Amino acid sequence: MEDKMKVEIWSDVMCPFCYIGKRKFENALSQFPDKDEVQVIWKSFQLAPEIKTRIDKNIHQFLSEHKGMSIEQAKGMNDHVKQLARQVGLTYNFERSVVANSFNAHRFTHFSKQDNRQNEAEEILFRSYFTDGKNIDDYQTLIELGKEIGLDTNALQTALENGSYADNVRADIDEARQVGVRGVPFFVFNRKYAISGAQESNAFLSALQKSFDEWRQQLIR
């Protein structure tokens, strides 16, 4: 039996609801009395694996083309998401966001796992993408972000350049299909209960309590 209960979160850096979901889950976890006995594991997922990084496009333009809607409609959708983000203390600057393939960002997150800095990696990637307008597909940008959260930048550069952790990303995506993940964020509690989407914090808190109580009972037996 594991010494901590696992919560696995399938997520994509370019998913605006994943960042919102992260905040709502963190709010729930901060209220959970046994939070020190919970291990959060971030899992990779790509909403649009076919995307080619385009530093000359913003999210409004991408959404317009990707969904077959007008720029005005895309802005309207994004304005709504921006309001939801603001409710949990996040600032989304869609005009600045660089349309980027997220595969290398997921490799970055897997690299950070060896130093137990996955959560910090996810946070800085989300912030870089949605708030700061950085290209999260660019190696130099990822190395700078790694430095900011205390990673070994020389080892990180080597890992990025030699293609390390690509198999880990693909394994997560394959596992998502097996688990039944069709969209993200997708939260799995102790491999028994799942929550899909950026639900309210009380839903996460309830799932934490139920799954933790059962997990602890298993420990006692």
C-alpha positions as CSV (number, residue, x, y, z in Angstrom):
1,M,0.0,0.0,0.0
2,E,1.3,3.5,-0.9
3,D,2.2,5.8,1.9
4,K,0.2,8.6,0.3
5,M,-3.1,8.7,-1.5
6,K,-2.7,9.6,-5.2
7,V,-4.6,12.2,-7.1
8,E,-3.8,12.0,-10.8
9,I,-4.6,15.0,-13.0
10,W,-4.6,14.7,-16.8
11,S,-4.1,18.2,-18.2
12,D,-2.9,20.3,-21.1
13,V,-0.9,23.5,-20.8
14,M,-3.0,25.2,-23.6
15,C,-6.3,24.3,-21.9
16,P,-7.7,27.4,-20.1
17,F,-10.1,25.3,-18.0
18,C,-7.1,23.2,-16.8
19,Y,-5.6,26.2,-15.1
20,I,-8.9,27.2,-13.6
21,G,-9.4,23.6,-12.4
22,K,-6.0,23.6,-10.9
23,R,-6.9,26.6,-8.7
24,K,-10.3,25.1,-7.7
25,F,-8.6,21.8,-6.8
26,E,-5.9,23.6,-4.8
27,N,-8.5,25.5,-2.9
28,A,-10.2,22.3,-2.0
29,L,-6.9,20.6,-1.1
30,S,-5.9,23.6,1.2
31,Q,-9.1,22.9,3.2
32,F,-8.6,19.2,3.4
33,P,-7.3,18.2,6.9
34,D,-5.2,15.3,5.6
35,K,-3.6,17.1,2.7
36,D,-0.1,16.1,3.7
37,E,-1.1,12.5,3.0
38,V,-2.1,13.3,-0.6
39,Q,0.2,13.0,-3.5
40,V,-0.7,15.0,-6.7
41,I,0.6,13.6,-10.0
42,W,0.2,15.5,-13.2
43,K,-0.4,13.5,-16.4
44,S,0.1,14.7,-20.0
45,F,-2.7,15.1,-22.5
46,Q,-2.8,17.0,-25.8
47,L,-6.1,18.6,-26.9
48,A,-4.7,19.5,-30.3
49,P,-1.5,17.4,-31.0
50,E,-1.5,18.5,-34.6
51,I,-0.9,22.2,-33.8
52,K,2.2,23.8,-35.2
53,T,3.7,26.5,-33.1
54,R,3.0,30.0,-34.6
55,I,4.4,32.9,-32.9
56,D,2.6,35.2,-35.3
57,K,-0.9,34.1,-34.2
58,N,-2.8,34.8,-31.0
59,I,-5.5,32.6,-29.5
60,H,-8.4,34.5,-31.0
61,Q,-7.1,33.8,-34.5
62,F,-6.3,30.1,-33.7
63,L,-9.8,29.5,-32.2
64,S,-11.4,31.2,-35.1
65,E,-9.7,28.9,-37.6
66,H,-9.8,25.8,-35.5
67,K,-13.5,26.0,-34.6
68,G,-14.6,27.7,-37.9
69,M,-16.0,30.8,-36.3
70,S,-15.5,34.5,-36.7
71,I,-12.8,36.5,-34.8
72,E,-15.6,38.3,-32.9
73,Q,-17.1,35.0,-31.8
74,A,-13.7,33.7,-30.7
75,K,-13.1,36.9,-28.7
76,G,-16.6,36.5,-27.1
77,M,-15.8,32.9,-26.1
78,N,-12.4,33.9,-24.7
79,D,-13.8,36.9,-22.8
80,H,-16.2,34.5,-21.1
81,V,-13.3,32.2,-20.1
82,K,-11.3,35.3,-19.0
83,Q,-14.1,36.1,-16.5
84,L,-14.2,32.6,-15.1
85,A,-10.4,32.8,-14.7
86,R,-10.7,36.1,-12.9
87,Q,-13.1,34.6,-10.4
88,V,-10.3,32.3,-9.1
89,G,-7.6,35.0,-9.2
90,L,-6.1,34.3,-12.6
91,T,-5.3,36.8,-15.3
92,Y,-5.6,35.6,-18.9
93,N,-4.0,37.7,-21.6
94,F,-5.3,35.9,-24.7
95,E,-4.0,38.7,-27.0
96,R,-0.5,37.9,-25.9
97,S,-0.7,34.0,-25.8
98,V,1.5,32.3,-28.3
99,V,-0.2,29.4,-30.2
100,A,2.2,26.5,-29.4
101,N,2.3,22.8,-29.6
102,S,2.4,21.6,-25.9
103,F,4.4,18.4,-26.4
104,N,7.8,19.8,-25.3
105,A,6.1,21.5,-22.3
106,H,4.8,18.1,-21.2
107,R,8.4,16.7,-21.5
108,F,9.5,19.6,-19.3
109,T,6.9,18.6,-16.7
110,H,8.1,15.0,-16.7
111,F,11.7,16.2,-16.2
112,S,10.6,18.2,-13.2
113,K,9.0,15.1,-11.7
114,Q,12.4,13.7,-10.7
115,D,12.9,16.8,-8.4
116,N,9.4,16.7,-7.1
117,R,8.6,20.0,-8.8
118,Q,5.8,18.9,-11.0
119,N,3.3,21.3,-9.5
120,E,5.7,24.2,-9.8
121,A,6.3,23.2,-13.4
122,E,2.6,23.1,-14.2
123,E,2.0,26.4,-12.5
124,I,4.8,28.3,-14.4
125,L,3.8,26.8,-17.7
126,F,0.2,27.9,-17.3
127,R,1.3,31.3,-16.2
128,S,3.7,31.6,-19.1
129,Y,1.1,30.6,-21.6
130,F,-2.0,32.4,-20.4
131,T,-0.6,35.4,-18.6
132,D,2.9,36.2,-19.8
133,G,2.6,35.4,-23.5
134,K,5.7,33.1,-23.7
135,N,6.3,30.4,-26.2
136,I,6.1,27.2,-24.2
137,D,7.4,25.2,-27.2
138,D,10.7,27.0,-27.2
139,Y,13.7,25.3,-25.6
140,Q,15.3,28.5,-24.3
141,T,12.1,29.6,-22.8
142,L,11.6,26.2,-21.0
143,I,15.2,26.4,-19.7
144,E,14.6,29.8,-18.3
145,L,11.4,28.6,-16.7
146,G,13.3,25.6,-15.3
147,K,15.8,28.0,-13.7
148,E,13.0,30.0,-12.1
149,I,11.7,26.9,-10.3
150,G,15.1,25.5,-9.3
151,L,15.7,22.8,-11.9
152,D,19.2,21.8,-13.1
153,T,19.2,23.8,-16.3
154,N,22.2,21.9,-17.9
155,A,20.4,18.6,-17.4
156,L,17.2,20.1,-18.6
157,Q,18.8,21.4,-21.8
158,T,20.4,18.0,-22.5
159,A,17.0,16.3,-21.9
160,L,15.2,18.7,-24.2
161,E,17.8,18.4,-27.0
162,N,18.0,14.6,-26.9
163,G,14.3,14.0,-26.9
164,S,14.1,12.6,-23.4
165,Y,10.7,12.0,-21.7
166,A,8.8,11.8,-25.1
167,D,7.9,8.2,-24.3
168,N,6.5,9.3,-20.8
169,V,4.3,11.9,-22.5
170,R,3.0,9.3,-25.0
171,A,2.4,6.8,-22.2
172,D,0.3,9.3,-20.3
173,I,-1.8,10.0,-23.4
174,D,-2.3,6.2,-24.0
175,E,-3.2,5.7,-20.4
176,A,-5.8,8.5,-20.7
177,R,-7.5,6.5,-23.4
178,Q,-7.6,3.4,-21.2
179,V,-9.0,5.4,-18.2
180,G,-11.6,7.0,-20.4
181,V,-10.4,10.6,-20.5
182,R,-12.1,12.4,-23.3
183,G,-11.4,15.9,-22.2
184,V,-9.3,17.8,-19.6
185,P,-8.9,18.6,-16.8
186,F,-9.6,15.1,-15.6
187,F,-9.0,14.2,-11.9
188,V,-8.7,10.6,-10.7
189,F,-8.8,10.0,-6.9
190,N,-7.1,6.8,-5.7
191,R,-7.9,5.2,-9.0
192,K,-11.5,4.8,-7.9
193,Y,-13.3,8.2,-8.5
194,A,-13.1,10.7,-11.2
195,I,-14.1,14.3,-11.8
196,S,-14.1,15.8,-15.3
197,G,-13.8,19.5,-15.8
198,A,-13.1,22.6,-13.7
199,Q,-15.7,21.7,-11.1
200,E,-16.3,23.8,-7.9
201,S,-14.0,23.3,-5.0
202,N,-16.7,21.6,-2.9
203,A,-16.9,18.8,-5.5
204,F,-13.2,18.2,-5.2
205,L,-13.3,18.4,-1.4
206,S,-16.0,15.8,-1.3
207,A,-14.1,13.5,-3.7
208,L,-11.0,13.9,-1.6
209,Q,-12.7,13.0,1.6
210,K,-14.6,10.0,0.3
211,S,-11.5,8.5,-1.5
212,F,-9.2,9.3,1.4
213,D,-11.5,7.6,3.9
214,E,-11.6,4.5,1.8
215,W,-7.8,4.6,1.2
216,R,-7.2,4.8,5.0
217,Q,-9.5,1.9,5.7
218,Q,-7.5,-0.2,3.3
219,L,-4.3,0.8,5.2
220,I,-5.9,-0.4,8.5
221,R,-6.9,-3.8,7.1
